[in-house]
Amino acid sequence: QQQVKQSPQSLIVQKGGISIINCAYENTAFDYFPWYQQFPGKGPALLIAIRPDVSEKKEGRFTISFNKSAKQFSLHIMDSQPGDSATYFCAARGGKLIFGQGTTLQVKP
Amino acid sequence: DVKVTQSSRYLVKRTGEKVFLECVQDMDHENMFWYRQDPGLGLRLIYFSYDVKMKEKGDIPEGYSVSREKKERFSLILESASTNQTSMYLCASSSGVGHPSGYTFGSGTRLTVV
């Protein structure tokens, strides 16, 4: 019940395309869902986050879609750029943060 | 700029050695965490601490211990390093368990045990 399952493990997108990363959870007590972005040689950094009473949150080209009934949430990166190439982690808060397995995104020029 | 600083970027140690990984934060955060990052497995919590001299086991504490003598410093100890502990180790801090501002991570220490 404490797991957060993330897919796909890796993703290749052309510049200008839409990148979509999905996460699913079981524990309905989770109350906060952040996404982290990690560049090579760096630690993960908070990118965007959502609470379960909101179905969508948008910040620039990054959007979280949240489906409470399905216990799923996803990150959409619009107009993907080579600079978005990084590893992305979803997470869920159940006291402390529980992280997904990570998705390595490569955006081709 | 707030920071979590890990003392070493790369370490190579021999099997059986005692290894210390150091982490310092300058944000006066109460909570500190140690994760290991492995491809396909994400970030797995080893130990965390809510306060000085307090520690709690995470999901994979076997083979590790921690020390928090001062609020700003959290050390991860590998009592007898083994090759299956070769990994990227990430330290993080937060001002509250699951605080909305999230965790601040260090840049990581890549440990190789030979």
Interface residues (C-beta under 8 A of the other chain):
Chain A: Q6 Q9 D31 Y32 P34 Y36 G41 K42 G43 P44 A45 L46 A49 F89 R93 G94 G95 K96 L97 F99 G100 Q101 G102
Chain B: V4 F33 Y35 Q37 P39 G40 L41 G42 L43 R44 L45 F48 L90 A92 V97 G98 P100 S101 G102 Y103 F105 G106 S107 G108
